[in-house]
Amino acid sequence: MYRQIADALKAAIDAGQYGPGDRLPGENPLAAEHGVAVMTARQALRTLASEGVAEPRKGAGFFVLAPFKPIRWHGIARLAREQWGSGASIFSADDSRPLTVEADVLGAVTAPDAVVEVLQLRTGERAFARSRRHLVEGRPVLVSTSYLPLDLAEGTPIASVDTGPGGIYARLADQGVAPEHFREEIQIRTPSDDEMAALNLSGGTAVIKLCRTAYTADGRAVEVNDITMDSQAYVLEYNFDA
């Protein structure tokens, strides 16, 4: 029943009965209208929130969100050397809409054990980290933290908020350690409280966890990027030959 109620509300939104910013009927009126328990009506509203159709506002109810065109994550084209090597941002291969990046240079940090292993750091050796939050049309869609060996980051433009044209990979290439191979691992899971806050997610919305490692031609790992994406904001696309 909660699915039927959610579908009925979506049909009303599609028909123009409710527009962006409009408040949807509350759980009590919905329960009375459909002859169901309040919990069933509440689940219907939460379903719309998890699908990116509506958002809850504390103490005010659920409100219709403006339609958001998903970003197409071009998994191969965005990492091609001709992309970042030409000074273009990786994101520009995904979407033409203006991107706002909130960057923070974290500096030397104690990296997670998995990162220490991949970067082959010595016991007690710290990594260099920088974080980013991406917003498109004012909507936070992605947060990430990059970890690099200290010797490749400290005292270089990588340690600046603005790393310059082409970003981190172009700056690594400037040092003669250009990425030549990438590995990405993808997982879908429930977000943590911090991720929900950073991406402004409602309960029930999953996140895409993507861990990307960049390797040089001789197999040295020079960056591990821990990425968290709003699953409602992205479509992952990979084009490759058989």
MOQUIWO-V792243 format. One record per backbone hydrogen bond with DSSP energy under -1.0 kcal/mol. NH is the residue of the N-H (numbers start at 1). CO is the residue of the C=O. E is the energy in kcal/mol with one decimal. If there is no record, write none. Layout:
BEGIN
nh = [NH;NH]
co = [CO;CO]
e = [E;E]
END
This chain:
BEGIN
nh = [5;6;7;8;9;10;11;12;13;14;15;16;17;21;22;24;30;31;32;33;34;36;41;42;43;44;45;46;47;48;49;50;51;52;53;54;55;57;60;61;63;64;65;71;73;74;75;75;78;79;80;83;84;85;87;88;93;94;95;100;102;104;106;107;109;116;117;118;119;121;125;127;128;129;130;131;132;133;134;135;136;139;141;142;143;144;145;146;147;148;152;153;154;156;159;160;166;167;171;172;173;174;176;177;180;181;183;185;187;189;196;197;198;199;201;205;207;208;209;210;211;212;213;214;215;216;219;222;223;224;225;226;227;228;229;230;231;233;235;237]
co = [1;2;3;4;5;6;7;8;9;10;11;13;12;64;19;62;26;27;28;29;30;31;37;38;39;40;41;42;43;44;45;46;47;49;48;48;63;61;57;57;55;22;53;233;235;72;73;237;74;76;77;80;80;81;84;83;90;91;91;135;133;131;129;129;127;112;113;114;115;116;122;109;148;107;146;104;144;102;142;100;139;136;134;134;228;132;226;130;224;128;149;150;150;153;156;157;87;164;167;168;169;170;173;172;215;215;213;211;209;207;192;193;194;195;196;202;189;229;187;227;185;225;183;223;181;220;216;214;214;147;212;145;210;143;208;141;206;230;71;73]
e = [-2.4;-2.3;-2.5;-2.1;-2.2;-2.3;-2.3;-1.9;-2.1;-2.7;-1.8;-1.4;-2.4;-3.2;-2.5;-3.1;-2.2;-2.4;-2.2;-2.7;-2.3;-2.0;-1.7;-2.6;-2.1;-1.7;-1.9;-2.3;-1.9;-1.6;-1.7;-2.4;-1.3;-1.4;-2.6;-1.2;-2.5;-2.9;-2.9;-1.5;-2.6;-2.7;-2.8;-3.3;-2.9;-1.0;-1.7;-2.2;-2.3;-1.0;-1.1;-1.8;-1.2;-2.7;-1.3;-1.4;-1.7;-2.2;-1.8;-2.6;-2.7;-2.6;-1.5;-1.5;-3.1;-2.3;-2.2;-2.0;-2.9;-2.3;-2.3;-2.4;-3.4;-2.3;-1.7;-2.9;-2.4;-1.3;-2.8;-2.5;-2.4;-2.0;-2.7;-1.2;-2.4;-2.4;-2.0;-2.9;-2.7;-2.6;-1.5;-1.4;-2.3;-2.0;-2.1;-1.8;-1.2;-2.1;-1.7;-2.4;-2.0;-1.7;-1.7;-2.3;-3.4;-1.7;-2.1;-2.2;-2.5;-2.0;-2.4;-2.1;-2.5;-2.2;-2.3;-1.6;-2.7;-2.5;-3.5;-2.5;-2.6;-2.4;-2.6;-2.5;-3.0;-2.3;-2.0;-2.7;-1.1;-2.3;-3.2;-2.9;-2.7;-3.1;-2.6;-2.2;-1.6;-1.8;-2.7;-3.0]
END
